[in-house]
Protein backbone atom coordinates (compact mmCIF):
# COMPACT_ATOMS: atom_id res chain seq x y z
CA UNK A 1 0.00 0.00 0.00
CA UNK A 2 1.40 3.40 -1.01
CA UNK A 3 1.33 6.02 1.78
CA UNK A 4 -0.66 9.19 1.21
CA UNK A 5 1.53 12.16 0.21
CA UNK A 6 2.16 14.51 3.10
CA UNK A 7 1.12 18.11 2.53
CA UNK A 8 3.89 20.59 3.25
CA UNK A 9 3.71 22.86 6.25
CA UNK A 10 1.76 25.91 5.03
CA UNK A 11 3.04 29.47 5.06
CA UNK A 12 2.69 31.30 8.37
CA UNK A 13 -0.27 33.60 7.63
CA UNK A 14 1.32 36.32 9.80
CA UNK A 15 4.67 36.22 7.95
CA UNK A 16 5.72 39.16 5.82
CA UNK A 17 4.41 38.99 2.27
CA UNK A 18 1.88 36.21 2.87
CA UNK A 19 -1.52 36.92 1.33
CA UNK A 20 -4.57 34.94 2.43
CA UNK A 21 -7.03 34.60 -0.43
CA UNK A 22 -10.76 34.38 0.37
CA UNK A 23 -10.69 30.57 -0.05
CA UNK A 24 -8.00 30.34 2.64
CA UNK A 25 -5.18 29.65 0.18
CA UNK A 26 -1.93 31.31 1.29
CA UNK A 27 0.48 32.76 -1.28
CA UNK A 28 3.71 34.59 -0.53
CA UNK A 29 4.74 37.60 -2.57
CA UNK A 30 8.26 38.97 -2.35
CA UNK A 31 10.99 40.92 -4.05
CA UNK A 32 13.86 38.84 -5.40
CA UNK A 33 16.38 41.55 -4.59
CA UNK A 34 15.71 40.86 -0.91
CA UNK A 35 17.09 37.77 0.88
CA UNK A 36 14.96 34.66 1.05
CA UNK A 37 12.79 35.04 4.18
CA UNK A 38 13.23 32.79 7.19
CA UNK A 39 11.10 29.68 7.32
CA UNK A 40 10.38 26.92 4.87
CA UNK A 41 11.13 27.48 1.19
CA UNK A 42 8.41 27.50 -1.45
CA UNK A 43 7.30 24.22 -2.97
CA UNK A 44 6.37 26.03 -6.21
CA UNK A 45 7.09 29.54 -7.48
CA UNK A 46 6.33 31.88 -10.35
CA UNK A 47 9.05 34.42 -11.10
CA UNK A 48 8.16 37.50 -13.11
CA UNK A 49 11.36 38.81 -14.63
CA UNK A 50 12.75 40.24 -17.83
CA UNK A 51 15.55 37.64 -17.70
CA UNK A 52 15.72 34.10 -16.34
CA UNK A 53 15.94 34.06 -12.55
CA UNK A 54 18.68 31.99 -10.92
CA UNK A 55 17.97 28.28 -10.48
CA UNK A 56 16.04 27.23 -7.38
CA UNK A 57 15.85 24.06 -5.31
CA UNK A 58 12.06 23.99 -5.86
CA UNK A 59 9.94 23.80 -9.01
CA UNK A 60 9.43 27.22 -10.55
CA UNK A 61 8.06 28.86 -13.67
CA UNK A 62 9.58 31.93 -15.21
CA UNK A 63 7.31 34.43 -16.94
CA UNK A 64 9.05 37.03 -19.09
CA UNK A 65 7.63 40.26 -17.69
CA UNK A 66 9.61 43.53 -17.92
CA UNK A 67 9.49 45.91 -14.95
CA UNK A 68 6.54 48.36 -14.98
CA UNK A 69 5.06 46.59 -18.00
CA UNK A 70 2.94 43.56 -18.85
CA UNK A 71 3.98 39.98 -19.60
CA UNK A 72 5.39 39.53 -23.08
CA UNK A 73 3.25 36.38 -23.52
CA UNK A 74 -0.09 36.85 -21.79
CA UNK A 75 -1.20 33.27 -22.49
CA UNK A 76 1.91 31.91 -20.78
CA UNK A 77 1.41 34.30 -17.85
CA UNK A 78 -2.21 33.22 -17.43
CA UNK A 79 -1.16 29.56 -17.54
CA UNK A 80 1.50 30.12 -14.87
CA UNK A 81 -0.92 32.01 -12.62
CA UNK A 82 -3.62 29.34 -13.01
CA UNK A 83 -1.00 26.71 -12.07
CA UNK A 84 0.09 28.77 -9.05
CA UNK A 85 -3.50 29.14 -7.86
CA UNK A 86 -4.09 25.39 -8.19
CA UNK A 87 -0.86 24.57 -6.33
CA UNK A 88 -1.70 27.05 -3.55
CA UNK A 89 -4.52 24.75 -2.42
CA UNK A 90 -1.98 22.52 -0.67
CA UNK A 91 1.52 23.86 -1.39
CA UNK A 92 3.66 26.85 -0.44
CA UNK A 93 3.46 29.06 -3.53
CA UNK A 94 5.64 32.12 -4.00
CA UNK A 95 5.12 34.88 -6.56
CA UNK A 96 8.06 37.23 -7.00
CA UNK A 97 9.60 39.94 -9.17
CA UNK A 98 12.56 42.21 -8.43
CA UNK A 99 10.84 44.59 -6.01
CA UNK A 100 7.79 42.54 -5.04
CA UNK A 101 5.22 45.26 -5.75
CA UNK A 102 4.21 45.97 -9.36
CA UNK A 103 4.44 42.67 -11.20
CA UNK A 104 4.04 40.62 -8.02
CA UNK A 105 1.04 42.68 -6.91
CA UNK A 106 -0.51 42.35 -10.36
CA UNK A 107 -0.04 38.57 -10.30
CA UNK A 108 -1.46 38.35 -6.76
CA UNK A 109 -4.49 40.37 -7.87
CA UNK A 110 -4.97 37.90 -10.73
CA UNK A 111 -4.85 35.03 -8.20
CA UNK A 112 -7.48 36.89 -6.18
CA UNK A 113 -9.68 36.99 -9.31
CA UNK A 114 -9.22 33.23 -9.74
CA UNK A 115 -10.18 32.85 -6.09
CA UNK A 116 -13.48 34.68 -6.58
CA UNK A 117 -12.66 38.33 -5.88
CA UNK A 118 -14.48 40.46 -8.49
CA UNK A 119 -12.06 41.83 -11.09
CA UNK A 120 -12.94 45.41 -10.16
CA UNK A 121 -12.07 44.76 -6.49
CA UNK A 122 -8.93 42.62 -6.88
CA UNK A 123 -6.36 45.45 -6.88
CA UNK A 124 -7.93 47.00 -3.76
CA UNK A 125 -7.97 43.55 -2.11
CA UNK A 126 -4.24 43.04 -2.73
CA UNK A 127 -3.41 46.59 -1.65
CA UNK A 128 -5.32 46.06 1.59
CA UNK A 129 -4.02 42.58 2.40
CA UNK A 130 -0.53 42.53 0.81
CA UNK A 131 0.89 46.02 0.18
CA UNK A 132 -0.67 49.45 -0.37
CA UNK A 133 1.89 49.97 -3.15
CA UNK A 134 0.98 46.79 -5.08
CA UNK A 135 0.08 47.11 -8.78
CA UNK A 136 2.02 50.15 -9.91
CA UNK A 137 0.74 51.18 -13.33
CA UNK A 138 -2.59 51.82 -15.04
CA UNK A 139 -1.89 49.03 -17.58
CA UNK A 140 -1.21 46.58 -14.72
CA UNK A 141 -4.61 47.51 -13.23
CA UNK A 142 -6.20 47.01 -16.66
CA UNK A 143 -4.47 43.61 -16.97
CA UNK A 144 -6.14 42.51 -13.71
CA UNK A 145 -9.52 43.88 -14.85
CA UNK A 146 -9.27 41.81 -18.06
CA UNK A 147 -7.76 38.68 -16.46
CA UNK A 148 -9.50 35.32 -17.00
Residue pairs with C-beta under 8 A, 6 or more apart in sequence:
7 90
7 91
8 40
8 43
8 90
8 91
8 92
9 40
9 92
10 26
10 92
11 18
11 26
11 27
11 28
11 39
11 40
11 92
12 18
12 39
13 20
13 26
15 28
15 37
15 39
16 37
17 28
17 29
17 30
17 37
17 100
17 130
18 26
18 27
18 28
19 26
19 27
19 28
19 29
19 108
19 111
19 126
19 129
19 130
20 26
20 129
21 27
21 88
21 111
21 112
21 115
21 117
22 112
22 115
22 116
22 117
23 89
23 115
23 116
25 85
25 88
25 89
25 111
25 115
26 88
26 92
27 84
27 88
27 93
27 94
27 95
27 108
27 111
28 37
28 42
28 92
28 93
28 94
28 95
29 94
29 95
29 96
29 100
29 104
29 105
29 107
29 108
29 130
29 131
29 134
30 37
30 94
30 95
30 96
30 100
30 104
31 96
31 97
31 98
31 99
31 100
31 101
31 104
32 47
32 49
32 53
32 96
32 97
32 98
32 100
33 98
33 99
34 100
40 92
41 56
41 57
41 58
41 92
42 56
42 58
42 60
42 91
42 92
42 93
42 94
43 58
43 59
43 87
43 91
43 92
43 93
44 58
44 59
44 60
44 83
44 84
44 87
44 91
44 92
44 93
44 94
45 56
45 58
45 59
45 60
45 61
45 93
45 94
45 95
45 96
46 60
46 61
46 62
46 63
46 80
46 81
46 83
46 84
46 93
46 94
46 95
46 96
46 107
47 53
47 60
47 61
47 62
47 63
47 96
47 97
48 63
48 65
48 71
48 95
48 96
48 97
48 103
48 104
48 107
49 62
49 63
49 64
49 65
49 97
49 98
50 64
50 65
50 66
50 67
52 62
53 60
53 62
61 80
61 83
61 84
63 71
63 73
63 76
63 77
63 80
64 71
64 72
64 73
64 76
65 71
65 72
65 77
65 97
65 103
66 72
67 97
67 98
67 99
67 102
67 103
68 102
68 136
68 137
69 137
69 139
70 139
70 140
70 143
71 77
74 143
77 107
78 110
78 147
78 148
81 107
81 110
81 111
81 114
81 147
82 114
84 93
84 95
84 107
84 111
85 111
85 114
85 115
87 93
88 111
95 104
95 107
95 108
95 111
96 104
97 103
97 104
97 107
100 131
101 131
101 133
101 134
101 135
101 136
102 134
102 135
102 136
102 137
102 140
103 140
104 134
105 123
105 126
105 127
105 130
105 131
105 133
105 134
105 135
105 136
105 140
106 134
106 135
106 140
106 143
106 144
108 126
108 130
108 134
109 122
109 123
109 125
109 126
109 134
109 135
109 144
109 147
110 122
110 143
110 144
110 147
112 122
112 125
112 126
113 119
113 122
113 144
113 147
117 125
119 144
119 145
119 146
119 147
120 145
122 144
122 147
123 134
123 135
123 141
123 144
126 134
126 135
127 133
127 134
127 135
135 141
135 144
